[in-house]
Amino acid sequence: MQYTRFPLKARGGALLAGAAPATAAQAGDEADLVPVEVAPVRLKAIPTILMLSIVIPIIINLGGLALTPSRMVLVLTIIPVFFFWMTGKAGRIRVADIMVVGCASWTVIALLAVEGFARFQYAGVVAIEMLGPYLIARCYIRGEADYAALIRFLRWIAIFLAPAAMIEALTTKRPYVMLLDPFFHVFGKAPYEFRLGMSRAQVVFEHPILYGVYVATFCAPVYMVARAQGRSPLKSLIYVFPVLAATFFSLSAGAFLGLILQIMFITWAFMFRKVASRWLILLALVALAYVVVSLLSNRTPFEVFISYLTFNSSTSYMRVLIFTFGMENVWAKPLFGMGLGTWVRPSWMYSSSVDNFWLVMAMRYGIPGFVFIALAFFFVFVTMMRAKLASAAAGLYRNGHVFSLIGLAIALCTVHLWTATFVFMMFMLGAGLWVADAPQSAAKDGKLGGGLGSNRSTGGVSAGSRGSGQSHRPVSRSSSETRGAG
């Protein structure tokens, strides 16, 4: 089995940041890329096991602690991956890494300060779920080949989940859970809620919105991997279809939001690919829209934003109230938060759920908890956008990953994540930082600066891919292709 990847023409420019970086081995416009066939590689064992554990819907009670498969994987790997990270096996330690370590540490401090040492075991699990998947991604997703293998694997998961989601949406039956139910304690069915005449599918997760946000995150990375493999924009959309289908049956506004945002980013990047300042223009348009809404509406921009992200007006109104009273809880206990206790709200607000990840972090762990995780996202974005890319393929992968994380960050304003989906979020947060290390690996090999096309001795295999420790089997190109790539 082989796939196609694009080498770089000499006049490259950054796909995401807008301005052309200093090195010549940067991602150019897609129209200037020539396909080269290389042999694919498999996802490494540890991330493979972790990705599989996320979609196994069982719980094992051990000593009063509920252990999910993903938790068991993380408990077994946290010490080795932390050691690898500390010793530089994951590249240089970056600011985003420090923010994640700080957030994990602060959650333990805050929980112990509020709940006491009786909750030490739970605090440790929360810290491991936060730090463990991030470090696994940092240690094992180290180059183009690793990243492409990860995204292909996630697409197969979407293909595996989509039929079960459709069956559940039409019949309320959960096939995979039914297979495991006689042998294990499985996740229960969330309260039935029908939308568009169908039941919301949760498949192998605790709630439909968790399932929806999980699979929606695959969209932009899968599309960009397809483009890097040489597929046309239309064929790439077809390649993404399993992800779109799997997300649809969650019937979740939060999942749809993340999906739509990724599609919008992809469309914007394609339509204005010749415009160097396209992302600054987009930011200016977003700021302008915020100002216009503030001036013309009798509601705050947040209230307007929420009203368009839900299936009914009562849900949007309740989310506005949750944010209003939730912030009162944050300001009441700004340092350590309220811990695991029930938040203070009017008696007529019968539900204690808070559908906002960022708000929950501030409520539960105080303002420092929110600041740490928000800065982790911010510095991941900054590091990836400023990276000097080692190849054209790296530029496409970088774009897809950033689009996915931005869509996820905004969707998190409407949903809270826990257990397996939280683990996956932290894994994806760390899975894109290889783009900043790949050029350094290439420079050590003496290959950076000529682009893929100039690396004729390896048939156009990028230094970023070699940095992952994987082998490739290129095929020959015609002389015209060689000139076009060089």
C-alpha positions as CSV (number, residue, x, y, z in Angstrom):
1,M,0.0,0.0,0.0
2,Q,1.3,3.4,-0.9
3,Y,0.2,7.0,-0.6
4,T,1.2,10.2,-2.4
5,R,2.7,13.2,-0.8
6,F,3.6,16.6,-2.2
7,P,7.1,17.9,-2.5
8,L,7.8,21.6,-2.5
9,K,8.5,24.0,-5.3
10,A,11.4,26.4,-4.7
11,R,9.3,29.5,-4.2
12,G,7.4,28.3,-1.1
13,G,5.5,30.4,1.4
14,A,3.7,29.6,4.6
15,L,0.2,28.2,4.2
16,L,-1.0,29.3,7.6
17,A,0.9,32.3,8.9
18,G,0.7,34.2,5.7
19,A,4.2,35.6,5.3
20,A,7.0,33.4,3.9
21,P,9.3,32.1,6.7
22,A,13.1,32.3,6.5
23,T,13.8,28.8,5.2
24,A,13.3,27.6,1.7
25,A,11.9,24.3,2.8
26,Q,8.5,25.7,3.6
27,A,5.0,24.7,2.5
28,G,3.8,26.5,-0.7
29,D,0.5,26.8,-2.4
30,E,-1.2,23.5,-3.1
31,A,-1.3,24.3,-6.8
32,D,2.5,24.3,-6.9
33,L,3.0,20.9,-5.4
34,V,3.9,17.8,-7.3
35,P,3.0,14.3,-5.9
36,V,5.6,11.8,-4.9
37,E,4.7,8.3,-3.9
38,V,6.1,7.0,-0.6
39,A,5.4,4.0,1.5
40,P,3.1,4.7,4.5
41,V,4.1,3.7,8.1
42,R,2.1,2.4,11.0
43,L,1.2,4.4,14.1
44,K,3.6,3.5,16.9
45,A,2.4,1.1,19.6
46,I,1.8,3.4,22.6
47,P,-0.3,6.0,20.8
48,T,-2.2,3.1,19.0
49,I,-3.0,1.5,22.3
50,L,-4.1,4.8,23.8
51,M,-6.3,5.7,20.8
52,L,-8.0,2.2,21.0
53,S,-8.5,2.5,24.8
54,I,-10.4,5.8,24.3
55,V,-13.2,4.0,22.3
56,I,-13.5,1.0,24.7
57,P,-16.6,1.8,26.8
58,I,-15.9,-0.2,29.9
59,I,-15.2,0.7,33.6
60,I,-13.3,-1.5,36.0
61,N,-13.7,-0.7,39.7
62,L,-10.5,-1.2,41.6
63,G,-10.2,-0.1,45.3
64,G,-13.0,2.4,44.9
65,L,-11.4,3.9,41.8
66,A,-13.2,3.7,38.5
67,L,-10.6,2.8,35.9
68,T,-11.3,3.2,32.2
69,P,-9.0,1.6,29.7
70,S,-7.5,5.0,28.9
71,R,-6.7,5.6,32.5
72,M,-5.0,2.2,32.8
73,V,-2.8,3.0,29.8
74,L,-1.9,6.4,31.2
75,V,-1.1,5.0,34.7
76,L,1.3,2.5,33.1
77,T,3.0,5.0,30.8
78,I,3.1,8.3,32.8
79,I,6.6,7.7,34.4
80,P,8.4,6.6,31.2
81,V,7.0,9.3,29.0
82,F,7.7,12.0,31.6
83,F,11.3,10.7,31.8
84,F,11.6,10.8,28.0
85,W,10.2,14.3,27.9
86,M,12.6,15.5,30.6
87,T,15.6,14.0,28.9
88,G,14.8,15.7,25.5
89,K,13.5,12.6,23.7
90,A,10.4,14.8,22.7
91,G,12.5,17.6,21.4
92,R,13.1,20.8,23.3
93,I,10.9,21.7,26.3
94,R,8.4,24.3,25.1
95,V,6.3,26.9,26.8
96,A,3.2,25.0,26.1
97,D,4.7,22.0,27.9
98,I,5.3,24.1,31.0
99,M,1.7,25.3,30.9
100,V,0.4,21.7,30.8
101,V,2.7,20.6,33.6
102,G,1.6,23.7,35.6
103,C,-2.1,23.0,35.0
104,A,-1.7,19.4,36.1
105,S,0.2,20.4,39.2
106,W,-2.3,23.1,40.0
107,T,-5.3,20.8,39.8
108,V,-3.7,18.6,42.4
109,I,-2.9,21.6,44.7
110,A,-6.4,23.1,44.2
111,L,-8.3,19.8,44.9
112,L,-6.2,19.0,48.0
113,A,-6.7,22.6,49.3
114,V,-10.5,22.4,48.9
115,E,-11.2,18.7,49.3
116,G,-8.4,17.6,51.6
117,F,-6.1,14.6,51.3
118,A,-9.2,12.2,51.2
119,R,-9.3,13.2,47.5
120,F,-5.6,12.6,46.8
121,Q,-6.3,9.6,44.7
122,Y,-8.8,11.4,42.5
123,A,-6.5,14.4,42.2
124,G,-3.7,12.2,41.0
125,V,-6.0,10.6,38.3
126,V,-7.0,14.1,37.0
127,A,-3.4,15.1,36.8
128,I,-2.4,11.9,35.0
129,E,-5.3,12.3,32.5
130,M,-4.1,15.8,31.8
131,L,-0.4,15.3,31.5
132,G,-0.1,11.7,30.3
133,P,-1.8,11.9,26.9
134,Y,-0.1,15.2,26.1
135,L,3.4,13.7,26.8
136,I,2.6,10.6,24.9
137,A,1.8,12.7,21.9
138,R,4.9,14.8,22.4
139,C,7.1,11.7,22.7
140,Y,5.7,9.5,19.9
141,I,4.3,11.9,17.3
142,R,7.7,13.2,16.1
143,G,7.5,13.8,12.4
144,E,5.3,13.8,9.3
145,A,5.1,10.0,9.0
146,D,4.0,9.7,12.6
147,Y,1.4,12.4,12.2
148,A,0.0,11.0,9.0
149,A,-0.2,7.5,10.5
150,L,-2.1,9.0,13.5
151,I,-4.7,10.7,11.3
152,R,-5.2,7.7,9.1
153,F,-5.8,5.6,12.2
154,L,-8.3,8.1,13.5
155,R,-10.1,8.0,10.1
156,W,-10.4,4.2,10.5
157,I,-11.9,4.7,14.0
158,A,-14.5,7.1,12.4
159,I,-15.3,4.4,9.8
160,F,-15.7,1.9,12.6
161,L,-18.0,4.2,14.7
162,A,-20.2,5.6,11.9
163,P,-22.4,2.5,11.3
164,A,-22.9,2.1,15.0
165,A,-23.9,5.7,15.3
166,M,-26.4,5.4,12.5
167,I,-27.9,2.2,14.0
168,E,-28.3,4.0,17.4
169,A,-29.8,7.1,15.9
170,L,-32.4,5.0,14.1
171,T,-33.1,2.3,16.7
172,T,-31.6,3.5,20.0
173,K,-29.6,0.3,20.2
174,R,-25.8,0.5,20.8
175,P,-24.2,-2.4,19.0
176,Y,-20.7,-2.2,20.5
177,V,-21.9,-1.7,24.0
178,M,-24.3,-4.6,23.7
179,L,-21.4,-6.8,22.8
180,L,-19.4,-5.9,25.9
181,D,-22.3,-5.6,28.3
182,P,-22.4,-9.3,29.3
183,F,-18.8,-9.3,30.4
184,F,-18.0,-5.8,31.7
185,H,-19.5,-2.8,33.4
186,V,-20.3,-0.5,30.5
187,F,-21.3,3.2,30.1
188,G,-25.0,3.6,30.6
189,K,-27.3,5.2,28.1
190,A,-27.7,8.9,28.4
191,P,-31.3,10.1,28.7
192,Y,-33.0,9.7,25.4
193,E,-33.3,12.9,23.5
194,F,-34.7,12.9,19.9
195,R,-33.7,15.5,17.4
196,L,-34.6,15.5,13.7
197,G,-36.7,12.4,14.4
198,M,-33.7,10.4,15.5
199,S,-32.1,9.5,18.8
200,R,-28.8,11.2,19.6
201,A,-26.0,8.7,19.3
202,Q,-23.4,8.3,22.0
203,V,-21.9,5.1,20.6
204,V,-19.0,4.3,23.0
205,F,-19.0,7.4,25.1
206,E,-20.9,8.6,28.2
207,H,-22.9,11.2,26.3
208,P,-23.7,12.1,22.6
209,I,-22.0,15.5,22.9
210,L,-18.7,13.8,23.9
211,Y,-18.9,11.4,21.0
212,G,-19.8,14.2,18.6
213,V,-17.0,16.5,19.7
214,Y,-14.5,13.6,19.6
215,V,-15.2,12.6,16.0
216,A,-15.7,16.1,14.7
217,T,-12.1,16.9,15.7
218,F,-10.8,14.5,13.0
219,C,-12.3,16.6,10.1
220,A,-9.6,19.1,9.1
221,P,-6.6,16.8,9.8
222,V,-8.1,14.0,7.7
223,Y,-8.8,16.4,4.9
224,M,-5.3,17.8,4.9
225,V,-3.7,14.4,5.0
226,A,-5.8,13.5,2.0
227,R,-4.5,16.6,0.2
228,A,-0.9,15.8,1.1
229,Q,-1.5,12.3,-0.3
230,G,-2.3,13.9,-3.7
231,R,-6.1,13.8,-3.7
232,S,-8.0,16.6,-5.3
233,P,-10.2,18.9,-3.1
234,L,-13.3,17.0,-4.1
235,K,-11.8,13.6,-3.5
236,S,-10.4,14.8,-0.2
237,L,-14.0,15.7,0.8
238,I,-15.1,12.2,-0.1
239,Y,-12.2,10.9,2.0
240,V,-13.5,12.9,5.0
241,F,-17.1,11.6,4.5
242,P,-16.9,8.9,7.3
243,V,-16.0,11.7,9.7
244,L,-18.9,13.8,8.6
245,A,-21.3,10.9,8.8
246,A,-20.0,9.9,12.2
247,T,-20.4,13.4,13.6
248,F,-23.9,14.0,12.1
249,F,-25.5,11.2,14.1
250,S,-24.4,12.8,17.4
251,L,-27.0,15.5,16.6
252,S,-24.9,17.8,18.9
253,A,-24.7,21.5,18.3
254,G,-21.3,21.7,19.9
255,A,-19.9,19.0,17.6
256,F,-21.5,20.7,14.6
257,L,-20.0,24.0,15.6
258,G,-16.4,22.5,15.6
259,L,-17.0,20.8,12.3
260,I,-18.4,23.8,10.6
261,L,-15.6,26.0,11.8
262,Q,-13.0,23.6,10.4
263,I,-14.8,23.5,7.1
264,M,-14.9,27.3,7.1
265,F,-11.1,27.5,7.8
266,I,-10.4,25.1,5.0
267,T,-12.5,27.0,2.6
268,W,-11.0,30.4,3.6
269,A,-7.5,29.0,3.2
270,F,-8.3,27.6,-0.3
271,M,-10.2,30.7,-1.5
272,F,-7.5,33.2,-0.4
273,R,-4.4,31.0,-0.8
274,K,-2.7,33.7,-2.9
275,V,-3.3,36.4,-0.2
276,A,-0.4,36.7,2.1
277,S,-2.3,38.4,5.0
278,R,-5.4,36.2,4.8
279,W,-5.4,35.2,8.4
280,L,-4.9,38.8,9.6
281,I,-7.8,39.7,7.4
282,L,-9.9,37.0,9.0
283,L,-9.0,38.1,12.5
284,A,-9.9,41.7,11.6
285,L,-13.3,40.5,10.2
286,V,-14.0,38.6,13.4
287,A,-13.1,41.6,15.5
288,L,-15.3,43.8,13.3
289,A,-18.3,41.4,13.7
290,Y,-17.8,41.5,17.5
291,V,-18.0,45.3,17.5
292,V,-21.0,45.4,15.2
293,V,-22.9,42.9,17.3
294,S,-22.1,44.8,20.5
295,L,-23.4,48.1,19.0
296,L,-26.5,46.8,17.2
297,S,-27.8,44.1,19.6
298,N,-29.4,44.6,23.0
299,R,-27.7,41.4,24.1
300,T,-24.0,40.7,24.7
301,P,-22.0,39.1,21.8
302,F,-21.7,36.0,24.0
303,E,-25.5,35.7,24.4
304,V,-25.9,36.2,20.6
305,F,-23.2,33.6,20.0
306,I,-24.8,31.0,22.2
307,S,-28.3,31.6,20.8
308,Y,-27.1,30.4,17.4
309,L,-25.3,27.4,18.7
310,T,-28.2,25.4,20.2
311,F,-31.1,23.5,18.7
312,N,-33.7,25.4,20.8
313,S,-34.0,28.8,22.5
314,S,-34.6,27.3,26.0
315,T,-31.2,25.6,25.9
316,S,-29.4,28.7,24.8
317,Y,-31.1,30.8,27.5
318,M,-30.1,28.2,30.1
319,R,-26.5,28.3,28.9
320,V,-26.4,32.1,29.4
321,L,-27.7,31.6,32.9
322,I,-25.1,28.9,33.6
323,F,-22.4,31.3,32.5
324,T,-23.7,34.2,34.5
325,F,-24.1,32.3,37.8
326,G,-21.0,30.2,37.1
327,M,-18.9,33.3,37.0
328,E,-20.3,34.4,40.3
329,N,-18.9,31.1,41.7
330,V,-15.6,31.8,40.1
331,W,-15.3,35.2,41.6
332,A,-16.4,33.9,45.0
333,K,-13.5,31.4,45.1
334,P,-10.9,32.7,42.6
335,L,-7.8,31.0,43.8
336,F,-8.5,27.3,44.4
337,G,-12.0,27.1,43.1
338,M,-14.9,25.2,44.6
339,G,-13.4,21.7,44.0
340,L,-15.8,18.9,43.4
341,G,-18.7,20.5,45.3
342,T,-22.0,21.6,43.9
343,W,-22.0,25.1,42.5
344,V,-24.2,27.8,43.9
345,R,-27.2,28.7,41.7
346,P,-30.9,29.6,42.1
347,S,-33.1,26.7,43.3
348,W,-35.1,26.7,40.0
349,M,-32.0,25.8,38.1
350,Y,-32.5,22.1,38.7
351,S,-29.5,20.8,36.7
352,S,-26.0,21.0,38.1
353,S,-24.3,20.4,34.7
354,V,-22.1,23.2,33.3
355,D,-21.8,22.9,29.5
356,N,-18.6,25.0,29.2
357,F,-15.2,23.4,29.6
358,W,-13.4,26.7,30.2
359,L,-15.9,27.7,32.8
360,V,-15.7,24.4,34.6
361,M,-11.9,24.7,34.8
362,A,-12.2,28.1,36.4
363,M,-15.0,27.0,38.8
364,R,-13.4,23.8,39.9
365,Y,-9.7,24.8,40.0
366,G,-9.8,28.5,40.3
367,I,-8.7,31.2,37.9
368,P,-5.1,29.8,37.8
369,G,-6.5,26.4,36.5
370,F,-8.2,28.2,33.7
371,V,-5.2,30.4,32.9
372,F,-2.9,27.4,32.7
373,I,-5.0,25.4,30.2
374,A,-5.9,28.5,28.2
375,L,-2.2,29.4,27.9
376,A,-1.4,25.9,26.9
377,F,-3.7,26.2,23.9
378,F,-2.4,29.6,23.1
379,F,1.3,28.6,23.1
380,V,0.5,25.5,21.1
381,F,-1.1,27.7,18.4
382,V,1.8,30.2,18.5
383,T,4.5,27.5,18.3
384,M,2.9,25.8,15.4
385,M,2.1,29.0,13.5
386,R,5.7,30.2,13.9
387,A,7.3,26.9,13.0
388,K,9.8,26.8,10.2
389,L,8.4,23.9,8.3
390,A,10.6,21.1,6.9
391,S,8.3,20.3,3.9
392,A,5.2,21.1,2.0
393,A,3.4,18.1,3.6
394,A,4.2,19.5,7.0
395,G,2.5,22.8,6.1
396,L,-0.7,20.9,5.1
397,Y,-0.6,18.8,8.3
398,R,0.1,21.9,10.4
399,N,-2.9,23.7,8.9
400,G,-5.3,20.9,9.5
401,H,-4.2,20.4,13.1
402,V,-4.5,24.1,13.9
403,F,-7.9,24.3,12.3
404,S,-9.0,21.3,14.4
405,L,-7.7,22.8,17.7
406,I,-9.3,26.2,17.0
407,G,-12.7,24.5,16.2
408,L,-12.3,22.4,19.4
409,A,-11.4,25.4,21.6
410,I,-14.5,27.3,20.4
411,A,-16.8,24.2,20.7
412,L,-15.6,23.8,24.3
413,C,-17.5,27.0,25.1
414,T,-20.6,24.8,24.7
415,V,-19.5,21.5,26.2
416,H,-17.5,20.1,29.0
417,L,-15.2,17.1,28.4
418,W,-14.3,14.4,30.9
419,T,-12.6,10.9,31.0
420,A,-11.8,9.6,27.5
421,T,-12.7,12.7,25.5
422,F,-10.6,14.8,27.9
423,V,-7.7,12.4,27.4
424,F,-8.1,12.7,23.6
425,M,-8.2,16.5,23.8
426,M,-4.9,16.6,25.7
427,F,-3.4,14.1,23.3
428,M,-4.3,16.3,20.3
429,L,-3.0,19.4,22.1
430,G,0.5,17.8,22.1
431,A,0.2,16.0,18.7
432,G,1.1,18.9,16.5
433,L,4.2,20.4,18.1
434,W,6.5,18.1,16.1
435,V,6.3,20.7,13.3
436,A,8.5,23.0,15.3
437,D,11.1,20.3,15.9
438,A,11.2,18.7,12.4
439,P,13.3,21.5,10.8
440,Q,15.9,21.1,13.6
441,S,16.1,17.4,12.8
442,A,16.4,18.1,9.2
443,A,19.2,20.7,9.7
444,K,21.2,18.1,11.7
445,D,21.0,15.8,8.7
446,G,22.2,18.6,6.4
447,K,19.0,18.5,4.4
448,L,17.1,21.7,5.3
449,G,17.1,24.5,2.8
450,G,16.6,22.8,-0.5
451,G,13.0,21.6,0.0
452,L,11.8,18.2,-0.9
453,G,12.5,18.5,-4.6
454,S,16.2,19.2,-4.1
455,N,16.6,16.1,-2.0
456,R,17.1,13.8,-5.0
457,S,19.1,11.2,-3.2
458,T,16.1,10.2,-1.1
459,G,13.6,10.6,-3.9
460,G,11.9,13.6,-2.2
461,V,11.4,12.2,1.3
462,S,11.3,15.1,3.7
463,A,13.7,15.5,6.5
464,G,10.8,16.0,8.8
465,S,9.6,12.5,8.0
466,R,13.1,11.0,8.4
467,G,13.2,12.7,11.8
468,S,10.4,10.5,12.9
469,G,12.6,7.4,12.5
470,Q,10.5,5.9,9.8
471,S,11.6,4.6,6.4
472,H,10.0,5.4,3.1
473,R,10.1,3.8,-0.4
474,P,9.9,6.6,-3.0
475,V,9.2,6.0,-6.7
476,S,11.0,7.7,-9.5
477,R,9.8,10.9,-11.1
478,S,10.1,12.3,-14.6
479,S,12.7,15.0,-15.4
480,S,9.9,17.5,-15.7
481,E,8.6,16.7,-12.3
482,T,12.1,17.0,-10.8
483,R,12.5,20.4,-12.3
484,G,9.1,21.5,-11.1
485,A,9.9,20.4,-7.6
486,G,13.3,21.9,-7.4
